Amino acid sequence: MKAWAIRTAIAFVFNGITLWAASILPGVRLGGGFLWVVLVFTAASLLLRGAAAALFRRLDARQRADETQAPDGGQPARSKAARKALVAAAGLALSLAAVWLTTAFAGGLVITGTAGWVLLTVVVWLASVIFESVDDGLENKAQQLLGGARPGGRRRA
């Protein structure tokens, strides 16, 4: 099985659990079509995060090129704290965008009030942080169970 299919399946299950648990938040209601909501949310979040990752790689490469061209007279590199804050803000924005796209295209997720939007965005963002920290291990384990590549990218003989 291809790695992207495994990653998508893991994300689908993880997002389903996240949205189901988040449905207890005030202002957040999951109606009919739960699987459709999870499918739309998973597609939106994976596509948005993939696009953002490509953008960050491009910006990082441009910054490195600028630093090598003018090492003494150029602008100082961003501090680690500033970079982490930027990544966290981008993650929150992507989470909000994925939630908005889901409410726009899947009728089963209804959010009312500012508190619902803020709380759901924060919960989704925190869940995505957790997902990013465990998905590689889950993907490797799934590959092993399905007879694919072993950890480290080696295939079975």
OpenMM code with the backbone's topology and positions (N, CA, C; nanometers):
from openmm import Vec3, app, unit

residues = "MET LYS ALA TRP ALA ILE ARG THR ALA ILE ALA PHE VAL PHE ASN GLY ILE THR LEU TRP ALA ALA SER ILE LEU PRO GLY VAL ARG LEU GLY GLY GLY PHE LEU TRP VAL VAL LEU VAL PHE THR ALA ALA SER LEU LEU LEU ARG GLY ALA ALA ALA ALA LEU PHE ARG ARG LEU ASP ALA ARG GLN ARG ALA ASP GLU THR GLN ALA PRO ASP GLY GLY GLN PRO ALA ARG SER LYS ALA ALA ARG LYS ALA LEU VAL ALA ALA ALA GLY LEU ALA LEU SER LEU ALA ALA VAL TRP LEU THR THR ALA PHE ALA GLY GLY LEU VAL ILE THR GLY THR ALA GLY TRP VAL LEU LEU THR VAL VAL VAL TRP LEU ALA SER VAL ILE PHE GLU SER VAL ASP ASP GLY LEU GLU ASN LYS ALA GLN GLN LEU LEU GLY GLY ALA ARG PRO GLY GLY ARG ARG ARG ALA".split()
positions = [
    Vec3(0.0846, -0.1181, 0.0000),
    Vec3(0.0000, 0.0000, 0.0000),
    Vec3(0.0886, 0.1236, 0.0000),
    Vec3(0.0511, 0.2234, -0.0722),
    Vec3(0.1324, 0.3432, -0.0818),
    Vec3(0.1278, 0.4214, 0.0489),
    Vec3(0.2372, 0.4935, 0.0755),
    Vec3(0.2482, 0.5690, 0.1999),
    Vec3(0.1401, 0.6758, 0.2113),
    Vec3(0.1052, 0.7400, 0.0994),
    Vec3(0.0039, 0.8452, 0.1061),
    Vec3(-0.1332, 0.7888, 0.1427),
    Vec3(-0.1632, 0.6677, 0.0981),
    Vec3(-0.2917, 0.6063, 0.1312),
    Vec3(-0.2978, 0.5721, 0.2797),
    Vec3(-0.1872, 0.5219, 0.3318),
    Vec3(-0.1819, 0.4902, 0.4745),
    Vec3(-0.1943, 0.6180, 0.5564),
    Vec3(-0.1204, 0.7212, 0.5169),
    Vec3(-0.1254, 0.8487, 0.5892),
    Vec3(-0.2667, 0.9076, 0.5851),
    Vec3(-0.3318, 0.8982, 0.4699),
    Vec3(-0.4675, 0.9511, 0.4564),
    Vec3(-0.5656, 0.8723, 0.5427),
    Vec3(-0.5520, 0.7406, 0.5452),
    Vec3(-0.6406, 0.6583, 0.6285),
    Vec3(-0.6208, 0.6889, 0.7764),
    Vec3(-0.4959, 0.7043, 0.8178),
    Vec3(-0.4676, 0.7381, 0.9575),
    Vec3(-0.5250, 0.8761, 0.9901),
    Vec3(-0.5069, 0.9714, 0.8993),
    Vec3(-0.5607, 1.1062, 0.9209),
    Vec3(-0.7129, 1.1029, 0.9286),
    Vec3(-0.7760, 1.0205, 0.8450),
    Vec3(-0.9219, 1.0098, 0.8462),
    Vec3(-0.9723, 0.9614, 0.9821),
    Vec3(-0.9111, 0.8565, 1.0337),
    Vec3(-0.9513, 0.8028, 1.1644),
    Vec3(-0.9237, 0.9058, 1.2742),
    Vec3(-0.8054, 0.9650, 1.2711),
    Vec3(-0.7673, 1.0633, 1.3725),
    Vec3(-0.8616, 1.1837, 1.3683),
    Vec3(-0.8936, 1.2324, 1.2490),
    Vec3(-0.9842, 1.3468, 1.2368),
    Vec3(-1.1259, 1.3113, 1.2793),
    Vec3(-1.1676, 1.1878, 1.2515),
    Vec3(-1.2994, 1.1442, 1.2966),
    Vec3(-1.3107, 1.1473, 1.4480),
    Vec3(-1.2090, 1.0972, 1.5142),
    Vec3(-1.2074, 1.0990, 1.6610),
    Vec3(-1.2055, 1.2426, 1.7121),
    Vec3(-1.1231, 1.3260, 1.6483),
    Vec3(-1.1125, 1.4663, 1.6907),
    Vec3(-1.2453, 1.5386, 1.6760),
    Vec3(-1.3092, 1.5260, 1.5610),
    Vec3(-1.4362, 1.5965, 1.5402),
    Vec3(-1.5465, 1.5416, 1.6289),
    Vec3(-1.5478, 1.4111, 1.6485),
    Vec3(-1.6481, 1.3525, 1.7375),
    Vec3(-1.6297, 1.4047, 1.8804),
    Vec3(-1.5050, 1.4070, 1.9281),
    Vec3(-1.4789, 1.4573, 2.0627),
    Vec3(-1.5080, 1.6068, 2.0720),
    Vec3(-1.4786, 1.6810, 1.9661),
    Vec3(-1.5002, 1.8264, 1.9678),
    Vec3(-1.6476, 1.8627, 1.9611),
    Vec3(-1.7314, 1.7682, 1.9256),
    Vec3(-1.8741, 1.7990, 1.9139),
    Vec3(-1.9387, 1.8296, 2.0487),
    Vec3(-1.8684, 1.8068, 2.1583),
    Vec3(-1.9220, 1.8424, 2.2902),
    Vec3(-1.8964, 1.9889, 2.3239),
    Vec3(-1.8163, 2.0562, 2.2430),
    Vec3(-1.7863, 2.1971, 2.2684),
    Vec3(-1.9113, 2.2822, 2.2489),
    Vec3(-1.9218, 2.3922, 2.3251),
    Vec3(-2.0366, 2.4801, 2.3051),
    Vec3(-2.0299, 2.5462, 2.1666),
    Vec3(-2.1423, 2.5432, 2.0963),
    Vec3(-2.1487, 2.6046, 1.9647),
    Vec3(-2.1056, 2.5137, 1.8509),
    Vec3(-2.0712, 2.3878, 1.8808),
    Vec3(-2.0284, 2.2935, 1.7775),
    Vec3(-2.1264, 2.1773, 1.7762),
    Vec3(-2.1846, 2.1502, 1.6594),
    Vec3(-2.2803, 2.0410, 1.6481),
    Vec3(-2.2490, 1.9580, 1.5247),
    Vec3(-2.2407, 1.8289, 1.5447),
    Vec3(-2.2227, 1.7345, 1.4343),
    Vec3(-2.3575, 1.6715, 1.4065),
    Vec3(-2.4042, 1.6913, 1.2863),
    Vec3(-2.5330, 1.6351, 1.2492),
    Vec3(-2.5152, 1.5096, 1.1654),
    Vec3(-2.6078, 1.4894, 1.0752),
    Vec3(-2.6007, 1.3740, 0.9862),
    Vec3(-2.4851, 1.3851, 0.8891),
    Vec3(-2.4464, 1.2727, 0.8354),
    Vec3(-2.3374, 1.2712, 0.7398),
    Vec3(-2.2004, 1.2834, 0.8031),
    Vec3(-2.1837, 1.2192, 0.9174),
    Vec3(-2.0574, 1.2283, 0.9914),
    Vec3(-1.9384, 1.1864, 0.9054),
    Vec3(-1.9504, 1.0760, 0.8338),
    Vec3(-1.8380, 1.0292, 0.7513),
    Vec3(-1.8049, 1.1282, 0.6407),
    Vec3(-1.9072, 1.1920, 0.5827),
    Vec3(-1.8841, 1.2933, 0.4806),
    Vec3(-1.8106, 1.4134, 0.5403),
    Vec3(-1.8505, 1.4550, 0.6596),
    Vec3(-1.7842, 1.5664, 0.7274),
    Vec3(-1.6371, 1.5328, 0.7500),
    Vec3(-1.6097, 1.4131, 0.7992),
    Vec3(-1.4710, 1.3723, 0.8261),
    Vec3(-1.3918, 1.3642, 0.6958),
    Vec3(-1.4535, 1.3139, 0.5911),
    Vec3(-1.3854, 1.3050, 0.4614),
    Vec3(-1.3492, 1.4434, 0.4077),
    Vec3(-1.4441, 1.5352, 0.4105),
    Vec3(-1.4179, 1.6714, 0.3622),
    Vec3(-1.3126, 1.7391, 0.4488),
    Vec3(-1.3238, 1.7236, 0.5807),
    Vec3(-1.2267, 1.7860, 0.6708),
    Vec3(-1.0866, 1.7284, 0.6479),
    Vec3(-1.0765, 1.5982, 0.6323),
    Vec3(-0.9468, 1.5343, 0.6097),
    Vec3(-0.8857, 1.5825, 0.4785),
    Vec3(-0.9655, 1.5860, 0.3732),
    Vec3(-0.9143, 1.6337, 0.2443),
    Vec3(-0.8684, 1.7783, 0.2537),
    Vec3(-0.9500, 1.8626, 0.3158),
    Vec3(-0.9141, 2.0044, 0.3280),
    Vec3(-0.7868, 2.0218, 0.4097),
    Vec3(-0.7780, 1.9540, 0.5223),
    Vec3(-0.6611, 1.9729, 0.6080),
    Vec3(-0.5338, 1.9191, 0.5436),
    Vec3(-0.5413, 1.8035, 0.4776),
    Vec3(-0.4216, 1.7486, 0.4129),
    Vec3(-0.3771, 1.8356, 0.2958),
    Vec3(-0.4718, 1.8837, 0.2163),
    Vec3(-0.4358, 1.9698, 0.1033),
    Vec3(-0.3794, 2.1036, 0.1496),
    Vec3(-0.4429, 2.1650, 0.2481),
    Vec3(-0.3941, 2.2941, 0.2983),
    Vec3(-0.2573, 2.2807, 0.3641),
    Vec3(-0.2393, 2.1775, 0.4435),
    Vec3(-0.1092, 2.1589, 0.5102),
    Vec3(0.0007, 2.1251, 0.4101),
    Vec3(-0.0328, 2.0494, 0.3065),
    Vec3(0.0656, 2.0198, 0.2029),
    Vec3(0.1084, 2.1456, 0.1283),
    Vec3(0.0107, 2.2302, 0.0951),
    Vec3(0.0419, 2.3555, 0.0267),
    Vec3(0.1244, 2.4477, 0.1163),
    Vec3(0.0885, 2.4529, 0.2443),
    Vec3(0.1636, 2.5377, 0.3372),
    Vec3(0.3054, 2.4863, 0.3568),
    Vec3(0.3226, 2.3552, 0.3629),
    Vec3(0.4566, 2.2983, 0.3783),
    Vec3(0.5435, 2.3323, 0.2579),
    Vec3(0.4854, 2.3245, 0.1384),
    Vec3(0.5607, 2.3603, 0.0181),
    Vec3(0.5983, 2.5075, 0.0200),
    Vec3(0.5069, 2.5928, 0.0644),
    Vec3(0.5347, 2.7355, 0.0733),
    Vec3(0.6456, 2.7639, 0.1741),
    Vec3(0.6389, 2.6985, 0.2905),
    Vec3(0.7424, 2.7181, 0.3924),
    Vec3(0.8790, 2.6706, 0.3425),
    Vec3(0.8816, 2.5595, 0.2698),
    Vec3(1.0096, 2.5123, 0.2136),
    Vec3(1.0657, 2.6144, 0.1152),
    Vec3(0.9786, 2.6705, 0.0324),
    Vec3(1.0221, 2.7710, -0.0651),
    Vec3(1.0740, 2.8970, 0.0052),
    Vec3(1.0026, 2.9430, 0.1074),
    Vec3(1.0472, 3.0607, 0.1823),
    Vec3(1.1777, 3.0346, 0.2559),
    Vec3(1.1913, 2.9141, 0.3105),
    Vec3(1.3143, 2.8768, 0.3805),
    Vec3(1.4331, 2.8760, 0.2845),
    Vec3(1.4122, 2.8221, 0.1655),
    Vec3(1.5199, 2.8196, 0.0656),
    Vec3(1.5568, 2.9606, 0.0227),
    Vec3(1.4579, 3.0465, 0.0060),
    Vec3(1.4847, 3.1857, -0.0322),
    Vec3(1.5619, 3.2574, 0.0777),
    Vec3(1.5246, 3.2339, 0.2046),
    Vec3(1.5944, 3.2989, 0.3155),
    Vec3(1.7391, 3.2518, 0.3218),
    Vec3(1.7612, 3.1232, 0.3018),
    Vec3(1.8984, 3.0714, 0.3029),
    Vec3(1.9810, 3.1307, 0.1903),
    Vec3(1.9204, 3.1466, 0.0736),
    Vec3(1.9907, 3.2065, -0.0397),
    Vec3(2.0248, 3.3519, -0.0109),
    Vec3(1.9323, 3.4237, 0.0512),
    Vec3(1.9592, 3.5634, 0.0866),
    Vec3(2.0716, 3.5744, 0.1883),
    Vec3(2.0769, 3.4818, 0.2833),
    Vec3(2.1814, 3.4851, 0.3861),
    Vec3(2.3185, 3.4561, 0.3269),
    Vec3(2.3250, 3.3699, 0.2260),
    Vec3(2.4549, 3.3376, 0.1670),
    Vec3(2.5037, 3.4502, 0.0771),
    Vec3(2.4110, 3.5289, 0.0209),
    Vec3(2.4517, 3.6385, -0.0649),
    Vec3(2.5046, 3.7573, 0.0145),
    Vec3(2.4456, 3.7844, 0.1288),
    Vec3(2.4878, 3.8995, 0.2090),
    Vec3(2.5005, 3.8588, 0.3549),
    Vec3(2.6025, 3.7801, 0.3894),
    Vec3(2.6115, 3.7303, 0.5259),
    Vec3(2.6389, 3.8387, 0.6296),
    Vec3(2.7135, 3.9430, 0.5958),
    Vec3(2.7458, 4.0425, 0.6977),
    Vec3(2.6527, 4.1622, 0.6923),
    Vec3(2.6004, 4.1967, 0.5768),
    Vec3(2.5168, 4.3157, 0.5666),
    Vec3(2.3697, 4.2839, 0.5601),
    Vec3(2.3323, 4.1569, 0.5575),
    Vec3(2.1925, 4.1185, 0.5443),
    Vec3(2.1175, 4.1271, 0.6755),
    Vec3(1.9903, 4.1001, 0.6672),
    Vec3(1.9073, 4.1000, 0.7866),
    Vec3(1.9406, 3.9774, 0.8713),
    Vec3(1.9292, 3.9892, 1.0030),
    Vec3(1.9556, 3.8724, 1.0877),
    Vec3(1.8495, 3.7647, 1.0645),
    Vec3(1.8910, 3.6408, 1.0784),
    Vec3(1.7989, 3.5286, 1.0623),
    Vec3(1.6941, 3.5319, 1.1732),
    Vec3(1.5773, 3.4793, 1.1420),
    Vec3(1.4714, 3.4741, 1.2428),
    Vec3(1.5162, 3.3882, 1.3599),
    Vec3(1.4786, 3.4304, 1.4783),
    Vec3(1.5107, 3.3503, 1.5955),
    Vec3(1.4222, 3.2265, 1.5971),
    Vec3(1.4627, 3.1270, 1.6739),
    Vec3(1.3832, 3.0041, 1.6836),
    Vec3(1.2448, 3.0325, 1.7392),
    Vec3(1.2367, 3.1206, 1.8370),
    Vec3(1.1076, 3.1528, 1.8981),
    Vec3(1.0149, 3.2191, 1.7967),
    Vec3(1.0700, 3.3099, 1.7159),
    Vec3(0.9878, 3.3769, 1.6148),
    Vec3(0.9408, 3.2777, 1.5099),
    Vec3(1.0276, 3.1860, 1.4735),
    Vec3(0.9905, 3.0844, 1.3742),
    Vec3(0.8810, 2.9931, 1.4291),
    Vec3(0.8941, 2.9519, 1.5555),
    Vec3(0.7910, 2.8668, 1.6163),
    Vec3(0.6582, 2.9406, 1.6261),
    Vec3(0.6626, 3.0692, 1.6588),
    Vec3(0.5399, 3.1484, 1.6669),
    Vec3(0.4748, 3.1597, 1.5286),
    Vec3(0.5565, 3.1779, 1.4262),
    Vec3(0.5037, 3.1863, 1.2903),
    Vec3(0.4409, 3.0539, 1.2479),
    Vec3(0.5051, 2.9442, 1.2790),
    Vec3(0.4515, 2.8121, 1.2442),
    Vec3(0.3213, 2.7860, 1.3209),
    Vec3(0.3166, 2.8242, 1.4485),
    Vec3(0.1944, 2.8053, 1.5277),
    Vec3(0.0802, 2.8903, 1.4724),
    Vec3(0.1088, 3.0153, 1.4366),
    Vec3(0.0059, 3.1026, 1.3798),
    Vec3(-0.0433, 3.0475, 1.2459),
    Vec3(0.0494, 2.9977, 1.1646),
    Vec3(0.0103, 2.9378, 1.0367),
    Vec3(-0.0753, 2.8132, 1.0598),
    Vec3(-0.0400, 2.7332, 1.1601),
    Vec3(-0.1182, 2.6144, 1.1930),
    Vec3(-0.2598, 2.6494, 1.2358),
    Vec3(-0.2729, 2.7534, 1.3175),
    Vec3(-0.4064, 2.7975, 1.3590),
    Vec3(-0.4866, 2.8475, 1.2395),
    Vec3(-0.4216, 2.9231, 1.1515),
    Vec3(-0.4903, 2.9739, 1.0326),
    Vec3(-0.5338, 2.8582, 0.9415),
    Vec3(-0.4471, 2.7597, 0.9249),
    Vec3(-0.4826, 2.6434, 0.8428),
    Vec3(-0.5958, 2.5642, 0.9058),
    Vec3(-0.5950, 2.5518, 1.0379),
    Vec3(-0.7031, 2.4808, 1.1067),
    Vec3(-0.8361, 2.5536, 1.0873),
    Vec3(-0.8331, 2.6846, 1.1003),
    Vec3(-0.9544, 2.7638, 1.0787),
    Vec3(-1.0031, 2.7484, 0.9347),
    Vec3(-0.9112, 2.7507, 0.8391),
    Vec3(-0.9486, 2.7354, 0.6984),
    Vec3(-1.0091, 2.5978, 0.6722),
    Vec3(-0.9513, 2.4930, 0.7301),
    Vec3(-1.0048, 2.3581, 0.7113),
    Vec3(-1.1438, 2.3456, 0.7729),
    Vec3(-1.1640, 2.4054, 0.8902),
    Vec3(-1.2956, 2.4024, 0.9550),
    Vec3(-1.3965, 2.4791, 0.8700),
    Vec3(-1.3562, 2.5957, 0.8200),
    Vec3(-1.4467, 2.6759, 0.7378),
    Vec3(-1.4845, 2.6012, 0.6102),
    Vec3(-1.3865, 2.5416, 0.5420),
    Vec3(-1.4148, 2.4660, 0.4202),
    Vec3(-1.5093, 2.3491, 0.4490),
    Vec3(-1.4901, 2.2864, 0.5636),
    Vec3(-1.5758, 2.1732, 0.5999),
    Vec3(-1.7193, 2.2191, 0.6215),
    Vec3(-1.7367, 2.3304, 0.6918),
    Vec3(-1.8734, 2.3799, 0.7129),
    Vec3(-1.9360, 2.4260, 0.5817),
    Vec3(-1.8538, 2.4750, 0.4889),
    Vec3(-1.9064, 2.5235, 0.3611),
    Vec3(-1.9475, 2.4091, 0.2691),
    Vec3(-1.8724, 2.2985, 0.2706),
    Vec3(-1.8961, 2.1914, 0.1735),
    Vec3(-1.9591, 2.0656, 0.2317),
    Vec3(-1.9631, 2.0526, 0.3622),
    Vec3(-2.0263, 1.9357, 0.4256),
    Vec3(-2.1291, 1.9872, 0.5251),
    Vec3(-2.2540, 1.9608, 0.4991),
    Vec3(-2.3602, 2.0171, 0.5802),
    Vec3(-2.3737, 1.9605, 0.7204),
    Vec3(-2.2982, 1.8600, 0.7563),
    Vec3(-2.3160, 1.7954, 0.8856),
    Vec3(-2.2436, 1.8598, 1.0010),
    Vec3(-2.1645, 1.9635, 0.9755),
    Vec3(-2.0931, 2.0338, 1.0832),
    Vec3(-2.1492, 2.1749, 1.0918),
    Vec3(-2.2072, 2.2066, 1.2077),
    Vec3(-2.2662, 2.3380, 1.2283),
    Vec3(-2.1960, 2.4033, 1.3461),
    Vec3(-2.1467, 2.5250, 1.3232),
    Vec3(-2.0782, 2.5993, 1.4289),
    Vec3(-2.1526, 2.7302, 1.4481),
    Vec3(-2.1911, 2.7568, 1.5728),
    Vec3(-2.2621, 2.8802, 1.6023),
    Vec3(-2.1833, 2.9601, 1.7050),
    Vec3(-2.1761, 3.0871, 1.6819),
    Vec3(-2.1109, 3.1766, 1.7760),
    Vec3(-1.9592, 3.1777, 1.7638),
    Vec3(-1.9028, 3.2847, 1.8105),
    Vec3(-1.7572, 3.3022, 1.8067),
    Vec3(-1.6870, 3.1990, 1.8924),
    Vec3(-1.7436, 3.1676, 2.0070),
    Vec3(-1.6808, 3.0699, 2.0967),
    Vec3(-1.6678, 2.9338, 2.0283),
    Vec3(-1.7688, 2.8929, 1.9546),
    Vec3(-1.7632, 2.7657, 1.8831),
    Vec3(-1.6509, 2.7636, 1.7806),
    Vec3(-1.6394, 2.8722, 1.7032),
    Vec3(-1.5334, 2.8808, 1.6026),
    Vec3(-1.3949, 2.8795, 1.6662),
    Vec3(-1.3791, 2.9590, 1.7717),
    Vec3(-1.2475, 2.9670, 1.8372),
    Vec3(-1.2111, 2.8344, 1.9024),
    Vec3(-1.3031, 2.7779, 1.9790),
    Vec3(-1.2741, 2.6524, 2.0487),
    Vec3(-1.2468, 2.5381, 1.9519),
    Vec3(-1.3282, 2.5254, 1.8479),
    Vec3(-1.3067, 2.4173, 1.7523),
    Vec3(-1.1744, 2.4351, 1.6783),
    Vec3(-1.1410, 2.5589, 1.6416),
    Vec3(-1.0140, 2.5838, 1.5733),
    Vec3(-0.8963, 2.5448, 1.6612),
    Vec3(-0.9011, 2.5814, 1.7880),
    Vec3(-0.7916, 2.5487, 1.8796),
    Vec3(-0.7827, 2.3976, 1.9014),
    Vec3(-0.8960, 2.3311, 1.9184),
    Vec3(-0.8955, 2.1856, 1.9383),
    Vec3(-0.8411, 2.1146, 1.8148),
    Vec3(-0.8840, 2.1581, 1.6968),
    Vec3(-0.8361, 2.0978, 1.5722),
    Vec3(-0.6859, 2.1221, 1.5560),
    Vec3(-0.6409, 2.2421, 1.5889),
    Vec3(-0.4980, 2.2732, 1.5789),
    Vec3(-0.4165, 2.1865, 1.6759),
    Vec3(-0.4625, 2.1757, 1.8004),
    Vec3(-0.3913, 2.0913, 1.8975),
    Vec3(-0.3893, 1.9457, 1.8518),
    Vec3(-0.5000, 1.8984, 1.7975),
    Vec3(-0.5044, 1.7612, 1.7466),
    Vec3(-0.4074, 1.7439, 1.6298),
    Vec3(-0.3942, 1.8456, 1.5456),
    Vec3(-0.3008, 1.8347, 1.4326),
    Vec3(-0.1560, 1.8326, 1.4803),
    Vec3(-0.1275, 1.9052, 1.5880),
    Vec3(0.0072, 1.9008, 1.6465),
    Vec3(0.0362, 1.7598, 1.6978),
    Vec3(-0.0607, 1.7010, 1.7660),
    Vec3(-0.0445, 1.5643, 1.8155),
    Vec3(-0.0301, 1.4674, 1.6983),
    Vec3(-0.1142, 1.4845, 1.5966),
    Vec3(-0.1083, 1.3969, 1.4795),
    Vec3(0.0291, 1.4029, 1.4123),
    Vec3(0.0821, 1.5227, 1.3965),
    Vec3(0.2128, 1.5377, 1.3318),
    Vec3(0.3239, 1.4711, 1.4126),
    Vec3(0.3055, 1.4612, 1.5430),
    Vec3(0.4099, 1.4003, 1.6256),
    Vec3(0.4015, 1.2473, 1.6283),
    Vec3(0.2855, 1.1913, 1.5947),
    Vec3(0.2716, 1.0452, 1.6017),
    Vec3(0.2486, 0.9780, 1.4671),
    Vec3(0.2225, 1.0550, 1.3609),
    Vec3(0.1833, 0.9919, 1.2349),
    Vec3(0.2946, 0.9113, 1.1700),
    Vec3(0.4198, 0.9531, 1.1827),
    Vec3(0.5286, 0.8755, 1.1217),
    Vec3(0.5401, 0.7374, 1.1863),
    Vec3(0.5284, 0.7318, 1.3181),
    Vec3(0.5338, 0.6032, 1.3871),
    Vec3(0.4165, 0.5138, 1.3501),
    Vec3(0.2967, 0.5724, 1.3424),
    Vec3(0.1796, 0.4952, 1.3024),
    Vec3(0.1914, 0.4474, 1.1583),
    Vec3(0.2440, 0.5327, 1.0723),
    Vec3(0.2604, 0.4957, 0.9315),
    Vec3(0.3605, 0.3813, 0.9171),
    Vec3(0.4719, 0.3878, 0.9900),
    Vec3(0.5713, 0.2798, 0.9861),
    Vec3(0.5117, 0.1486, 1.0371),
    Vec3(0.4357, 0.1555, 1.1452),
    Vec3(0.3742, 0.0352, 1.2012),
    Vec3(0.2734, -0.0236, 1.1024),
    Vec3(0.1944, 0.0620, 1.0383),
    Vec3(0.0978, 0.0136, 0.9391),
    Vec3(0.1704, -0.0511, 0.8215),
    Vec3(0.2804, 0.0073, 0.7780),
    Vec3(0.3592, -0.0508, 0.6686),
    Vec3(0.4086, -0.1901, 0.7076),
    Vec3(0.4562, -0.2031, 0.8320),
    Vec3(0.5044, -0.3333, 0.8792),
    Vec3(0.3911, -0.4355, 0.8808),
    Vec3(0.2762, -0.3959, 0.9332),
    Vec3(0.1637, -0.4878, 0.9440),
    Vec3(0.1105, -0.5295, 0.8075),
    Vec3(0.1215, -0.4407, 0.7099),
    Vec3(0.0716, -0.4699, 0.5759),
    Vec3(0.1775, -0.5325, 0.4864),
    Vec3(0.2960, -0.5591, 0.5431),
    Vec3(0.4008, -0.6249, 0.4670),
    Vec3(0.4793, -0.5331, 0.3770),
    Vec3(0.4759, -0.4057, 0.4050),
    Vec3(0.5483, -0.3089, 0.3230),
    Vec3(0.6875, -0.2832, 0.3772),
    Vec3(0.7280, -0.1577, 0.3684),
    Vec3(0.8632, -0.1192, 0.4088),
    Vec3(0.8785, -0.1276, 0.5596),
    Vec3(0.9959, -0.1648, 0.6017),
    Vec3(1.0303, -0.1661, 0.7436),
    Vec3(1.0726, -0.0260, 0.7840),
    Vec3(1.0796, 0.0034, 0.9148),
    Vec3(1.1301, 0.1329, 0.9572),
    Vec3(1.2681, 0.1569, 0.8966),
    Vec3(1.2907, 0.2761, 0.8501),
    Vec3(1.4159, 0.3086, 0.7850),
    Vec3(1.4038, 0.2966, 0.6344),
    Vec3(1.2847, 0.2595, 0.5859),
    Vec3(1.2590, 0.2572, 0.4434),
    Vec3(1.3006, 0.1295, 0.3725),
    Vec3(1.3493, 0.0276, 0.4444),
    Vec3(1.3921, -0.0976, 0.3797),
    Vec3(1.2729, -0.1883, 0.3589),
    Vec3(1.2669, -0.2495, 0.2437),
    Vec3(1.1594, -0.3468, 0.2152),
    Vec3(1.2027, -0.4852, 0.2576),
    Vec3(1.1033, -0.5663, 0.2864),
    Vec3(1.1319, -0.7064, 0.3203),
    Vec3(1.1783, -0.7796, 0.1969),
    Vec3(1.2659, -0.8768, 0.2173),
    Vec3(1.3178, -0.9544, 0.1035),
    Vec3(1.2268, -1.0693, 0.0693),
] * unit.nanometer
topology = app.Topology()
chain = topology.addChain("A")
for resn in residues:
    res = topology.addResidue(resn, chain)
    for name in ("N", "CA", "C"):
        topology.addAtom(name, app.Element.getBySymbol(name[0]), res)
